């Protein structure tokens, strides 16, 4: 313990308690919660807001349906340049926000798919599930809420990338968080 100065863990209560005990017993050791975990918890809390949760669930139902049906997935990939709309990332909560961002970037293309000739000739255009998907893709309120959520979460996701990918000085993290707070206030 003579060379240990700082202990960094996630924010689980048992780690926090252990960190406090370390600080009490060893005055030269400092406990610090992991910045990436703190930001992930912030994103998780944002994701618990009813309107955010409903919008994320709405997006998940769209993407799940598309990815579970190969003909629809193939049609989507054809119209959006072979790319995917689900973007797995550092944490589950960041993935939700990045998937919303990805959906937004393909908003018009997705609407074109479901109003196009290929869609109307597919078997799915006549099935209830397909009709529901088309309706969901054309719901403007979903798209407006998705824009709001992305504006709200994007600054935190950027800071999450920073702190998860590099070893940064605390002052740099504080500056990045202050900038994120200002961006969120403006949004």
C-alpha positions, 0 to 999 in steps of 0.5 A, spaced: 500 500 500 505 504 500 505 506 493 498 506 492 495 513 491 488 513 488 483 507 487 478 508 482 472 503 481 465 503 479 460 506 483 457 500 486 455 501 493 460 496 496 466 499 492 464 506 495 464 503 502 470 500 501 473 506 498 471 510 504 474 505 509 481 505 505 481 513 505 479 512 513 485 507 514 490 510 509 490 517 509 494 518 503 490 514 499 484 517 495 478 513 492 475 516 486 469 513 482 470 511 475 468 517 471 465 513 465 461 509 470 458 516 473 456 518 466 453 512 464 449 512 470 447 519 468 445 516 461 441 511 465 437 516 469 436 520 463 433 514 460 428 512 465 424 519 464 418 517 461 418 520 455 425 518 453 424 511 455 418 511 451 421 514 445 427 509 446 422 503 446 419 506 440 426 506 436 428 499 439 421 496 437 423 499 430 430 496 429 428 489 432 423 488 427 427 490 421 433 486 424 429 480 425 426 480 418 432 479 413 428 481 407 426 488 410 433 488 413 436 487 406 431 493 403 434 498 409 441 496 407 440 497 400 437 504 401 442 507 406 448 505 403 449 498 406 450 501 413 447 499 420 442 503 424 444 499 431 451 502 433 453 498 439 458 502 443 461 502 450 455 502 454 448 499 453 445 506 455 450 510 450 448 505 445 440 507 445 442 514 444 447 512 438 442 508 435 437 514 436 442 518 432 443 513 427 435 513 426 435 520 425 441 520 420 437 516 416 430 519 417 428 521 410 431 514 407 427 510 412 421 514 410 422 513 403 423 505 404 416 504 407 413 509 401 417 506 395 415 501 390 419 495 393 416 496 400 409 496 397 410 489 393 413 486 399 409 481 403 410 485 409 406 491 406 400 487 407 401 484 414 399 488 420 406 488 423 408 491 417 403 496 417 405 498 424 412 499 422 410 503 416 406 507 421 411 508 426 416 510 421 412 516 419 410 518 426 413 525 426 412 526 434 417 520 435 422 524 430 421 530 434 422 527 441 428 523 438 432 530 436 430 532 443 433 526 446 440 526 442 441 533 443 440 532 451 445 526 451 450 527 445 454 532 450 454 526 455 456 521 450 462 525 447 465 526 454 464 518 455 468 517 449 473 521 452 474 518 459 473 511 457 478 511 451 484 516 454 487 517 461 485 524 462 487 529 467 481 531 472 481 538 470 480 536 463 474 532 465 471 537 469 472 542 463 469 537 458 463 536 463 462 543 464 462 544 456 457 538 456 452 542 461 452 548 457 450 544 451 445 541 454 442 547 457 442 550 450 439 544 447 
